Amino acid sequence: MWDFIVERREQIAYNTFQHFNLVVQAVVVATLIAVVLAVLVVGAPRLQGVANAISAIGLTIPSFALVGLLLPVFSIGAFTAFLAVAFYAVLPVLRNAVVGLQQVDPTLVESARGMGMSRLAVLWRIRLPLAWPVILAGVRISMQMSMGVAAIAAYVRGPGLGDYIFRGLASIGGANAVNYALVGTLGVVVVALIADALLLLLGRVTVPRGIRA
Amino acid sequence: MSTEHAMEPTSEESTAERAESQVSGAEIVLEDVVKQYPGQASPAVESLSLTIPAGEIVMFVGPSGCGKTTSLKMINRLIEPTSGTIRIDGEDARSQSENALRRKIGYVIQGGSLFPHLTVAKNIAIVPKLLGWDTRRVQERIDELLDLVGLDPAKYRDRYPRELSGGQQQRVGVARGLAADPPVLLMDEPFGAVDPITRQRLQDELLSIQRELRKTIVCVTHDIDEAIKLGDRILILKEGARVAQYDTPEVVLGAPADEFVEDFVGSGSSLKQLSLVRVSEVELHRPVTATVGEKVDDVRRRAEAAGERSVVLLDGRGRPVSWPWLRQLKGDSVVEPADELITIDQRATLNDALDTMLSSSHGGAVVTGDRDQYLGVVVFDAVTDHIRSLEEQAHE
């Protein structure tokens, strides 16, 4: 196996980076979408049930099935993979962002309004910073989940390590089948651990000491 | 810095003590103010008319649900009145945007309501920054305010709210309310979330700050004792924010307008009258004082010469820090003790003074003035003498 890795080290490194890249981009876009949706949802209590239901149902759709469903609409390639990953990535962040925003003490919001802060300033400077630790926890869940989804998205020729896994599974019994599958799987695990460590670091930097757990 | 008003200080007897301090508050006038919530049979506030004089503390009291908080929040338009006008310093509150209006009105609510993700300094800086003050002016103002509310700026500026006690949080809340030097300060149950001793100290401090600043303060409370102690005037409200009585504490206690007020203030109890007499009206005893760092032998000689068995110890800035017996003075020079001395402000009531005396081994309480400066000691005999003289006056 060592020889297998050494021989293909440049390609493996490239694919690993591509995997990381796909997931990070999808999660960043998903987080932005989820936070905007959460702000709208929290502002309109009637939408909250809808949002929760969508998050819950969305997570039950098998990712393989979703990738398949996206195929007729979008062509094979990286963009379709990105869409599939981003779709799943939105759901945990949305859920946590809604909870995080709801948990903000209403007296703090009233206090901020009473001091003459505009609604937008209250959102930006009070509500989102206070909800941030909870949102960030959602992002971590989302990132972990997206690592696996991105591997599956390789089915539509998405970039990343999924291709190794599929190649290994397709050639079972072949010379390098186990090596392909193992490199793909372990690669995903390593990328996931690195991404999680980076998110922890982000938390240390962006969550003020006053609300750190 | 302060909004200069070319107003004469009012010659109100309760605020005359420091006539030299300028009134920086503004008059608030409510005219036929109504708040009717849709879908409710009777209005939350049915036609409230009221004049709150500049530079006075007016306490809104009443049973829960009487509309006192609603009335307060209509002043800074957190609740929009259904009809009627509110004028602050002669200007209609609706003539400007709600945000502009609120930046000129301090707002302090229960527990201080500090933003937990911001440091003490950043909490205080919010309104000055909204008003576009430059950084240096904001920084100076933060230190000035922390000093005003009795917190050492160097020690507390960069702390987060959760690193403060309840009383300290409430102090920062008051500092934040005063940050941009607004003429009006609205307070909603400000001292509801702290223990009784802390509450008494916070009340004393508020009175001391008010002596200096002379803002117009409107404060909601459900505690009639707090209203009597803090208020230049008390507004007692019935359901629907109907005015039961609006007068000075002396009149409310001495001549309640009706049975409702009588029940509410619990009149007839002569002990309530103790809440009307301020410590400053009683003769203070002036025991021997010592300063931290002095030689113990010198202090002892001085005290013994005066026939005293204890001394009041002051720090370098003239603030009392402890009240030790002579036998407790040990070592070479006098050191500052670890535990805090419980003092009372000169505006504290005799009621508070008695409370504090009960927990003191000296049968007295150390009295402080502005910025915790030492004034003297109030002793039990002085209080009983004063009560006796009041009774004699009443008989004559």
Interface residues (C-beta under 8 A of the other chain):
Chain A: T107 L108 E110 S111 A112 R113 G114 M115 G116 M117 S118 A121 I126 P129 L130 P208 R209 G210 I211
Chain B: K73 N76 L78 E98 N99 A100 L101 R102 R103 Y107 I109 Q110 S113 F115 P116 H117 L118 T119 I126 V127 L130 Y160 P161 R162 E163 R176 L186
